[in-house]
Amino acid sequence: MAARPAGGFAGIPAAPGFDLTATASAFTPLGGVSFPVAQDRWERLVTMGQIPATADVVWDALTDPQHLREWLAVAHGGWASAGTESTLDFEDGEFFYCSTTRAVAPTSSRPGTLEYLWRWVGVGPATSVTWTLTPGADGTTVTVVEEATNPPSDWRSWNGMGWPGIVDQLVGYLRTGTNTRWPWRRMGPYLQIPLPAMPFQAWEALTSPGAVKHWMQRTSGSLDVDDPMTLMMGDASGTVELRVTKTVDTAQEFPSYMPYVEFELRRPSWRSALGGRMWIEPTGLGQSLLQVFHFDWERLDIQDPVTERKLLTGFWINAAARAQMLFAPQGPPAGPHGWSSGGGGANGQAATAELDFPAAMGFAEKVMGDLGGAMASVLAALGVRLGLFGALAGGPATAKELAGRTDLAERYVREWLWGLHSAGYLDFDSGSERFTLPPERAAVLADERSPLCLAPAYGLVPPLAGMLDEVAEAFRTGQGIPHEQYPDGLYQAMEQMSASWLDTMLVEHWLPAVPGLTEALERGGKAADVGSGSGRAVLAMAQRFPDSEFTGYDLHQPNVDRAAAAAEEAGLNGRARFEATDATSGMAGPLDLVTMFDVLHDAPDPPALLAAAHRALEPSGGVLLVLESNAAADAQDNRGAPGTILYATSTLYCVPSALADGGPALGTLGLPFAELAELAVRAGFTSTEEIPLQSPMNALYLLRP
């Protein structure tokens, strides 16, 4: 092996008329002398270069790992030894698995040959590479041939520009003796993903919205031209923005008629965009190869491109695995029990032949959305509890500014902000680095006086999630869960939820909607609220109608205690009182008004409670107001977010607590209009009508004796 002096290899003649620093029009900005000789459509790429060094010197630079690491990559294993395997590590996140098949050193009269198979990061098919070093009077002619078994036609686009750079890099190292590993790295990573499907079928499956969200980790945007798509890169590496600049559909472009997209990638640390292309080609009957590559790294003008390449390579490696999972057979999992998640097959075999992958990906997109919503709800619950939404409603803020407004730790605040920005709750201005809660969103998240405010609902999430163990056990036993086993935070959240409509709607809209009711209460009437909780409705009515008397009934003693304390603080002791009494037997009349807000479906005996209200009402003018969930007559029509929220609340609280009280456990959505009207008739009421509400969650009913 020839030693490498500091200034280059000894015995190398002067460069024969070429300048490595000059700009070459064919391969800007490489400025080298190597060039592609042949770019066969399917199988072979040939690149040549003339090196002003003897063949043995070039061979040493090519085969000795100590030299190789200075101009190409770090070799691990048996590099350049026939019959051995190794890894070429470019130390930027990319590496090649290699298997050397031939290594013959050159002599003064015979060319040297190095032949190996290599496979990029273990993804995609292997290709064969053959280096031939031919000695000559003026140095060594280097020929590199890369061959593949039926590779896609555009494979040559990447390697056609990559190989001249590699050979010129070798030339630069031999001339200077200094590290020249990075100048050619204008392109990459280059991804090849083998798929067990015909190209058109695979392309349709992979580019569907659900599939893109899964394998590319999309959080927003689409593959439509000029619709910025945000991709999660994984770990703590943040996001990357992909914007499609051109899309070509199947059968639209000669000569291959294969579909492809061209795109740009942007990261916050990049000053410009990185180019990219994604396409698919057939590789055999029922087989295809999805490919992605990047170019124009020199345009980014970033300080540490190696780190960025590592992150991007890691993203695509993981993306390749996720893409292949979409087409993997869904057979029975390994294990002694022969359990299968697919079902429908003989002997436990999963019935996967009929699986509709685009439909599965569409559902996967929904599940990802639901999981994202669940995580966003937890972050939102934190924001409500800590006052972050309210503080941000006061004006745009950086993480540091918002931390100052709320007296919280900036590092936690910054992560919370980015989390809810990702969920679409907050906007971000990159110029000022400030986050914004627009007024329309503040009305939902921060303004307690707004009838649209849903912020208190987030308070249900932690206490209900904290009851999963108890509810799971109730599923097994069929028993109920007493009210007192639920955390007090649940009832506080329910009170805050009720406040969003009781404080803004009850006395201003609901009561005036009943002819003659407000007049009766202004003259001095009597009313009762069943299931009064912490007394919100009673206190609101007592303040509005100072000449009337109001009684709240609730079976949960802590609620009664809180309500009594609130009445005393408000100076309403004489006109607002609360009893831990079963209203079925303890409600006294005659009353002008009875209210039941989200109570009847949870009652131990709904018919008996309605009958008690009927007995207590003044026969000629008393009325019963019942607030229930807005339930469809047919349960299968209770769909969408409102239905999901209400059924979840019912599963985790309403049904278990009602069963513990010995009730029928109608459930949160168990009293649609027809069911309520039937119960009302049996209790003696003569009419049931619905009072229109602008609410997707609630329905208000008026019952008359």
Buried (B, 14 or more C-beta within 10 A) or exposed (E): EBEBEEEBBEEBEEBEEBEBEEEBEEBEEBBBBBBBEEBEEBBBBBBBBBBBBBBBBBBBBBBBBEBBBBBBBBBBBBBBEBEBBBBBBBBBBBBBBBBBBEBBBBEEEEBBBBBBBBBBBEBBBBBBBBBBBBBEEEBBBBBBBBBBEEBBBBBBBBBBBBBBBBBBBBBBBBBBBEEBBBBBBBBBBBBBBBBEBBBBBBBBBBBBBBBBBBBBBBBBBBBEEEEEBBBBBBEEBBBBBBBBBEBBEBEEEEEBEBBBBBBBBBBEEBEEBBBBBBBBBBBEEEBBBBBBBBBBBBBBEBEEBBBBBBBBBBBBBBBBEBBBEBBEEBBBEEEEEEEBEBEEBEEBBBEBEEEEBBEBBBEBBEEBEEEBBEEBBBBBBBBBEBBBBBBBBEEBBBBEBBBBBBEBEBEEBBEBBBBBBBBEBBEEEEEEEBBBBEEEBBBBBBBEEBBEBBBBBBBBBBBBEBBEEEBEEBEEEEEBBEBEEBEEBBBBBBBBBBBBBBBBBBBEBBBEBBEEBBEBBEEEBBBBBBBBBBBBBBBBBBBBBEEBBBBBBBBBEBBBBBBBEBBEEEEBEEBBBBBBBBBBEBBEBBBBBBBBBBBBBBBBBBBBBBBBBBBBBBEEBBBBBBBBBBBEEEBEEBEEEBBEBBBBBBBBBBBBBBBBBEBBBBBBBBBBBEBBBEBBBEBBBEEBEBBEBEBEBBBBBBBBB
